[in-house]
Amino acid sequence: MFDLKLHVAADADPTGPAAVEVAVLGLRDYFRRRNPDQRCLLLVDPQARDLPARPNGRHSLAALPRTTFSIADEAFPALHQPYLLTLDPTLPQFGAWLSESLRIALEDRRPYTIASAPGQRIGGWLGTTASAEEVARHLSAHVLQTDDRGKRCALRFYDSRALALLWPVLTLMQRETLLGPIKTWHALDAGARSTAYAGLYPPAREEIALKHDQWATIRRHGLVNRALALHVSATGQQPQPEAVEAALAAAARAEQHGFAERDDILAFIGHALLWHPHFDSHPRVRRTIAAVSHDHPYAAAASDLSADEIDDIRSGTSCRGQNNDKLGKRA
């Protein structure tokens, strides 16, 4: 396990060179000292854009052989299939490979990148004793799922931001099924902090078998991650865990308020992040929500709030849960 937040100074850029250096040291320690029997598989999603090729080719990730895990759906043409790269910890260039992959992963989380990039290229560093082919077959078997509405969909665990929101939704047995031959899945969480996903026991089931309430939560994750990306772009700061929780809770409440349009839900989550986690319990916001109609959507109605009203919302004095108002005051 590697951990940026324990070693990078609080005022340092969490996506900068210092963060890369700390993470490289942590991953090298995991693979070379603590788990020398494991190979390191780098998970890459080229759907948005592929890895850059270095002009001289020295230690370039793009030059390594790929083990593709196929997704049998027309939405995933050959060039967009995720793949694995084997980074051999016993080779001297292992550190250079880690450094390049971490630089790319953190670059995709920077404020000027995250709002415009549709996904994350680096899905994680997988510790396993299995072959790349075995891990690829396992991951391939779990991407395509049929949800509780009978709709075929892709479970985007190969995107580190999607995995960060998916993992807490899964039960222990579902986590073990997803991991399969993977001992530890190192990745960046929703706030660009390093984390390690691991199971306690060998997998006991072949299928993840998501339940109705889990699917209801997972369907919100795309909008939550989009709202978080817009917030990072606007504020220049990575979201803290409480901000992620506020965004998830706001997405659920947006549905309870009857919002169905993408722009309305994104605006609602954005206001929970920017103003106050419980902003919609403020009397003025409740009146705004009550006035929402097909011809007057929430995104437009909320723009009528005055600066003084927004300041009062931020203060949390008229919101339920005002003891949990750190988010609103910080923003």
C-alpha angles and dihedrals in degrees: 000000000000125000126197096181094063096053110027115085115252092242094047123105104265089210098042136099094281091057090049092051094049093048092049090054091049095049093045089052092050096050103031104036109020102031109022090156092065129085121218116236117191112213113214130186110197096179094107097032134328131244116286118253116229113231094232094037094227110157089337116168090210089063095057121101113262131225106202122206104209125223109203099218132102089235087071110057118188094268091053098051114119115242144188129236119200112227106192108215091203093063121090092233092060091099092050091051091050091048093051094046093048092047089054093045093051093041088060089057097053116117095245092050109035099067094051099039114085094209149354119272096205113061097178149287110276121207111206144143090214125093122264088247092055093048091047091053091049095050092044090057093059105043098081113061137167110230129215090273093056092253121140111233142160121252099217099207089137087073107079094216091052091047091052091060095037098053097067090049094058125086120234091261092048091051091052090049092051093048095046107157092002111105097190130004109206114197146140115270127222091285097046091258119138118251139166124223115204138158129226100220140025113275113277098187135052096212129053089218100196117205130228096261091048092053090049089057095042092053089063095052097085092057092042092054091046091051091048090050091052090048092052090048092050099043102030090227132112113240117259119223092262090055091053090050091048091051093050092048092047092052090055092048091049087062090048088054088055098249112156104160116097094227092051094051093046091049091048093051090044091055091051088054098041103035113023135320090241097035093132091065089065110108093235092051091047089056090048092052091047089056094053114118140159090272094041109042124193096256089059096040093052091055088069092068112111125233090250091052091050091050089053090049090050091052090061093216093125097036128093112246091031090159086070094056100120091108095056094045093047093051 
